[in-house]
Amino acid sequence: MKSGFRMGIILLSFWLLTGCSLITSGFTAGDEGTSTGEKVMKKKEKTAAEILEESKQAMEKMAGYRWELSGEQRMDIPGESENGLTAFSGSVDYQESTRYAADFEVKIEFSNQRHHTMLKMIVDGETAYLQDKARGDWLRKEGSAEEIHSMMGLEKQYTDAVEVLEMVGARAKDLSMNQAEGVRRLTLRLENHDDIQPFMQYAVDNWREDDKVKAEEVTFSDLELILTIDDSTQRLTQIEKNVKVVLPFVDGVSTDLSQTFTSKMTGEVDEIMIPEEAKNAPLVDE
């Protein structure tokens, strides 16, 4: 099995799998004191659960989200490649799991090889459109919504803001909370594989689709997940994630991965635009 193949397998799950650390600042303490002999009550701080619920309600009012994404993944393959690097950047306009547009660039470096991919994809219910940006031409694929979703592979676990907030809200008691200018930063740190796996479920599901990966033996560790929420709008504005992965292959080789990821919410999406050249692109069967 060659490094290039292994890189391809990892890239399958790279979409929204990576994470990034964020240095947070401490709370600004509220003032306490007395006035004309009367005790001034300190303003009650909101709990992490309350902040997440308020943010969920704010995000539910939005028609869709525009995310700017960046991240990288470093991996070592014993006997094949050391310090392999996959760098990722792009954007996603997301309304729901069957309606979104993604524009991304991926650079892969391992051993003495370099690969560079620039793609744009649009999913609109039962139709998908794919553009190789280096060549500029579009292809069109039709099928059931389930088939299109399976083929294109964009997972909503970290693109659907409401789902992110619900997922993290289930561990609200484990969050630390810090305040910077105009924002709250909620941080979740987990060490145990069983605790981390629900936050990486989409990746496990991807690996289960490939018979060359021992998906049930994948091990996660050192997860750090940070949500930034705007104080004035209550909107979720940034997701950052670090995680380490040990990925075993059926041939006995095991790969260590270190992944970082940042996703910034830059605006609301009212409509997913489909170019005319995409609508008129050749229809492919495979």
C-alpha angles and dihedrals in degrees: 000000000000131000091243091059092048090050088053091053092049092047089056089068098030093092103107093341098111134081146197136213123240128200108226131198128224130262117275103237119237119241121256125191147110133272121201089341094307120118114240110221115231112240110257112246117229117246122240089251091054093049092049092049092050090049091049090054091049093049092048088063092059121093091218144325136252112212128191109206135197135161148131140222127207122196142174122211110192111238093001114057139355126208094359111186132210114184120192135189135160148103138266128203102200131186101150139334091274097043123052145107124225129190116184147160124209127191120190124192124180132149104331096328130104129192128184125188130180116184139166122198133181125191119196110174107283096004130072127191123200128189128191097214093201090062099026098221124129132220127198129212128188130195143113117318088251092052093048092048091049093048098047094040103202107153123209097212090100102018099055102075094199091054091049092052093047091048094051091040089065087067096040092129090060096053126107115210130209133175129221129170107314097341143080120220118205117194129196119190121186130175104177120089094222091053092048100045096078088059091052099039095121090058092050090049090053092050092049087064092063120072092203093066125072093223095176091056097051111124126207127197143163099029116182116181121180127187122193116204125189113237096214101043099025087223123146102244105172142022121194127180140180122186140161123216136189107204118192123201125209091246090066098259116128124200127206114215131191113190135187129187140178126186120184122194104222103173152327123291115215097172140012106230119214116198117231091238088058093049090052096042122126114278114236128201099203 
